Amino acid sequence: MVGAFDEETYSTAKLYIPIGTKDSYWLNYDWWKFSEILEIETSGISQVETNSGTANGKAVIYTLDGRRVETEVQNLPAGIYISSMERK
């Protein structure tokens, strides 16, 4: 075995990579050996919707792993969050 995988793996496995990164993988010693490299979207988020109306309640914010965040929006570190409006 030369490299991270055996020759059978390189010839039969599919390597899924983020869209727009194929050139980087081709330039890497082990990754270019895969016979099938497929670029895919790596986020489960396919569309973002906003509600520009007036909220009747308080914003409830969650991390992507489902943890409720107890802070104001302006205090959050950069990242992706899920939010909804708490109904009164």
C-alpha positions in Angstrom: 0.0 0.0 0.0 1.4 3.3 -1.1 -0.5 6.3 0.3 -3.5 6.6 2.6 -5.7 4.0 0.8 -5.1 0.7 -1.1 -5.4 0.6 -4.9 -8.9 -1.0 -4.8 -10.2 1.9 -2.8 -8.7 4.5 -5.2 -10.3 2.7 -8.2 -13.8 1.9 -6.7 -14.6 4.5 -4.1 -16.2 7.8 -4.8 -14.6 10.9 -3.2 -17.2 13.6 -2.3 -15.7 17.1 -2.0 -17.1 20.6 -1.6 -18.1 22.5 -4.8 -15.3 24.6 -6.1 -12.4 22.6 -4.5 -11.7 19.9 -7.1 -8.4 21.6 -8.3 -7.1 21.6 -4.7 -7.8 17.9 -4.4 -6.2 17.1 -7.7 -3.1 18.8 -6.6 -2.8 16.8 -3.4 -0.8 13.6 -3.6 -3.3 11.1 -2.3 -6.6 12.6 -3.4 -5.9 12.8 -7.1 -5.6 9.0 -7.2 -9.4 8.5 -6.8 -11.0 7.5 -10.1 -14.2 9.4 -9.3 -14.2 12.7 -7.6 -17.6 14.4 -7.2 -18.2 18.0 -6.1 -21.3 18.4 -3.9 -23.0 21.1 -1.8 -21.8 20.5 1.7 -24.5 22.3 3.6 -28.0 21.0 4.2 -29.1 24.6 3.7 -30.4 25.1 0.2 -32.3 28.3 0.6 -32.4 31.1 3.1 -35.7 32.9 3.9 -36.1 36.1 5.9 -39.2 37.6 7.4 -39.2 41.4 7.1 -42.5 41.8 8.9 -42.9 43.1 12.4 -42.3 40.5 15.1 -44.9 40.0 17.8 -42.5 38.0 20.0 -38.9 37.6 20.9 -36.3 36.0 18.5 -35.3 32.4 19.5 -31.9 31.4 18.2 -30.4 27.9 17.8 -27.1 26.6 16.7 -27.0 24.1 13.8 -26.8 21.3 16.3 -30.0 22.4 18.0 -28.7 24.1 21.1 -30.7 27.2 22.1 -28.6 30.3 22.3 -29.4 32.6 25.2 -27.9 35.9 23.9 -28.8 38.9 21.7 -28.2 38.6 18.0 -25.6 41.3 18.0 -23.5 39.4 20.6 -23.3 36.2 18.6 -20.0 35.2 17.0 -20.0 34.9 13.2 -21.6 31.7 12.0 -24.8 30.1 10.8 -27.8 30.0 13.1 -31.5 29.0 13.0 -34.0 31.6 14.3 -37.7 31.8 14.8 -40.1 34.1 16.5 -41.5 33.2 19.9 -45.2 33.8 19.9 -46.8 35.8 22.7 
